[in-house]
Amino acid sequence: MKSLGAMVKQLAGMLGTDDMTEWETGFVKSVYDQSGEGEDTTFLTAKQVEKVQQLYAKHFGD
């Protein structure tokens, strides 16, 4: 399984596309910015981690 930071970065690469809902876009932007562009994800809550993993699975099938 990819690291959480890699998932955040890959999801952020989808920003600006029509593949994400408005809520997903806002969530990913927030997590990406808060984590220093995916470099430090240690502060994320368990719910945020779970949501990142769900979004990653939805969009990338992993």
C-alpha positions in Angstrom: 0.0 0.0 0.0 1.2 3.5 -0.8 2.2 5.8 1.9 -0.4 8.3 3.1 1.8 11.2 1.8 1.9 9.6 -1.6 -1.8 9.2 -1.7 -2.3 12.8 -0.7 0.0 13.9 -3.5 -1.6 11.7 -6.1 -5.1 12.9 -5.1 -3.8 16.5 -5.3 -2.8 15.9 -8.8 -6.5 15.5 -9.6 -7.3 19.0 -8.4 -8.8 21.1 -11.1 -10.3 18.1 -12.9 -14.0 17.1 -13.2 -13.2 13.7 -11.6 -13.7 14.9 -8.0 -16.8 16.3 -6.3 -16.7 19.8 -4.9 -16.5 18.4 -1.4 -13.7 16.0 -2.3 -11.8 18.9 -4.0 -12.1 21.0 -0.8 -11.0 18.2 1.4 -8.0 17.2 -0.7 -6.9 20.9 -0.9 -7.2 21.2 2.8 -5.2 18.1 3.6 -2.6 18.8 1.0 -2.0 22.4 2.3 -2.1 21.3 5.9 0.4 18.5 5.3 3.0 20.7 3.6 2.0 19.3 0.2 1.9 15.7 1.5 5.3 15.8 3.2 4.1 15.5 6.8 0.9 13.6 7.4 1.6 12.7 11.0 -0.9 15.3 12.4 -3.9 14.0 10.5 -6.7 12.6 12.5 -7.9 9.0 12.2 -11.0 10.2 10.3 -8.9 12.2 7.8 -6.6 9.3 7.2 -9.6 7.0 6.6 -11.2 9.5 4.2 -7.9 9.9 2.2 -7.7 6.1 1.9 -11.3 5.9 0.8 -10.9 8.7 -1.8 -7.7 7.1 -3.1 -9.4 3.7 -3.4 -12.3 5.3 -5.2 -10.2 7.2 -7.7 -7.2 4.8 -8.2 -8.6 1.4 -7.2 -6.0 0.6 -4.7 
